[in-house]
Amino acid sequence: MDSENILFDGIAQANEHQMDALWAILKYRDMGILRKVYAMCEVLGLDKDKVVSTLPQDENGRIYDSKNRFLLSRALLGQSPIDNLSP
């Protein structure tokens, strides 16, 4: 992950309950990526404007959906204990 990304740093420091909330947010299908990022910022107590400015965006300033979902999934997987990954 990009070491300058505030959201990924926040995920790295999240406790077990925050991780549960972050996974639930990421997996919720009826919410767009920007709203998911804002919700994750609330869970982690991060400044949403600073976080969004560090995420991959197109030339118009819109954050990429699939690329950011992938990066967030990787960040969450990197912090999830192996024994909690099974259903």
PyMOL commands that set and color helices and strands:
alter all, ss='L'
color gray80, all
select helices_A, chain A and resi 6-12+16-27+33-44+48-54+65-79+82-84
alter helices_A, ss='H'
color red, helices_A
deselect
rebuild
show_as cartoon
